[in-house]
Amino acid sequence: MVTVLHVCITCRAGQPVPEGEACPGARLHEALVTAGAPDGVTIRAAECLSACDHGCSVALTKPGNWSYVYGRMTEADIPEILRGAGLYAASTDGLVPWRERPVVFRKQSLARIPPMEI
C-alpha cells in the first residue's frame, strides 16, 4: 500500500510573497522531493490543505488507515517529516506509537482523520 505525503504548495505561512517568488509551501515541497521520499512513500503536491492559519501544512494518507494533517512545518523539519512519513508507511493502520513519532508530529498535529469505511 502506498503512503502519500501531501504538501500544500500554495501555503504562504502567513507571510507576504513577492511577485515571482515561490511561496514557503512550494519551497517545502521542492525540498522534500529533493531530499527523497522513504520507501513506500510518494510525495505529492496539494493545491490547498485548508490549514492557512497554521503555516506550511502536510498530510499523510494511506488507503484504509488513519490520516493526519500537520502544520507549522518548515524546511528545517524535513528530516523529521521524512522520518515520520516512513514510520507511518510502515504502520499497519496509520497509528504510529506516540513516543516513536517525531516531535514535530507530536506537537504540530492539526487533525487525525479516521479511515474511510467502504
C-alpha positions in Angstrom: 0.0 0.0 0.0 1.4 3.4 -1.0 1.6 6.2 1.6 1.1 9.7 0.2 2.8 12.7 1.8 0.7 15.6 0.6 2.4 19.0 0.8 0.4 22.3 0.5 2.2 24.2 -2.3 0.0 27.3 -2.0 0.9 27.9 1.6 2.3 31.4 2.3 2.9 30.6 6.0 1.4 33.9 7.0 4.0 35.8 5.1 3.7 38.1 2.0 5.3 36.5 -1.0 6.8 38.9 -3.5 5.7 38.6 -7.1 7.7 35.9 -8.9 9.0 34.2 -5.8 7.9 30.7 -4.7 5.8 30.6 -1.6 7.0 28.7 1.5 4.8 25.7 0.8 6.2 25.3 -2.7 9.7 25.6 -1.4 9.0 22.9 1.3 7.5 20.6 -1.4 10.6 21.0 -3.6 13.0 20.5 -0.7 11.2 17.3 0.3 11.2 16.0 -3.2 14.9 16.8 -3.5 15.6 15.1 -0.2 13.9 12.0 -1.4 10.9 10.0 0.0 11.4 7.0 2.2 10.4 3.6 0.9 6.7 3.2 0.4 6.1 7.0 0.4 5.1 9.2 -2.6 5.4 13.0 -2.2 2.5 14.8 -3.9 1.8 18.5 -4.2 -1.6 19.7 -3.0 -3.2 23.0 -4.0 -4.5 23.7 -0.5 -4.9 21.7 2.7 -7.2 24.5 4.2 -4.9 25.0 7.2 -3.9 28.5 6.3 -3.6 29.8 9.8 -1.1 27.1 10.7 1.9 27.8 8.5 3.1 25.2 6.0 1.0 22.0 6.2 1.5 18.4 5.2 -0.8 15.4 5.3 -0.2 11.7 5.5 -2.7 9.3 3.9 -2.9 5.6 3.1 -6.0 3.7 2.0 -7.8 2.1 4.9 -5.7 3.9 7.5 -5.9 6.8 9.8 -4.8 10.1 8.1 -3.0 13.1 9.7 -2.6 16.8 8.9 0.4 18.6 10.4 1.1 22.3 10.5 3.8 24.9 11.1 6.3 22.9 9.0 9.5 24.4 7.7 12.4 23.3 5.6 14.3 22.7 8.9 11.8 20.0 9.7 12.4 17.9 6.5 14.5 15.1 8.2 11.7 14.6 10.8 8.9 14.9 8.2 10.5 12.2 6.1 11.3 10.0 9.2 7.7 10.3 10.3 6.4 9.5 6.9 8.5 6.4 6.8 7.2 5.3 10.2 3.6 6.0 9.1 4.2 4.0 5.9 5.5 1.0 7.9 2.5 1.0 10.2 -0.4 -1.4 9.6 -3.2 1.1 10.5 -1.7 4.6 10.3 -1.2 4.7 14.1 2.5 5.2 15.0 3.0 4.9 18.8 3.2 8.4 20.2 6.7 8.1 21.7 8.1 6.9 18.3 6.7 9.9 16.4 9.0 12.8 15.5 8.5 15.7 17.9 7.1 17.9 15.1 4.4 15.3 14.6 3.6 15.1 18.3 3.4 18.8 18.8 2.1 20.1 15.5 -0.7 17.8 14.6 -3.8 19.6 13.4 -6.1 16.7 12.7 -6.4 12.9 12.8 -8.9 11.6 10.4 -10.5 8.1 10.7 -10.2 5.6 7.9 -13.0 5.7 5.3 -15.4 2.8 5.7 -16.4 1.1 2.5 
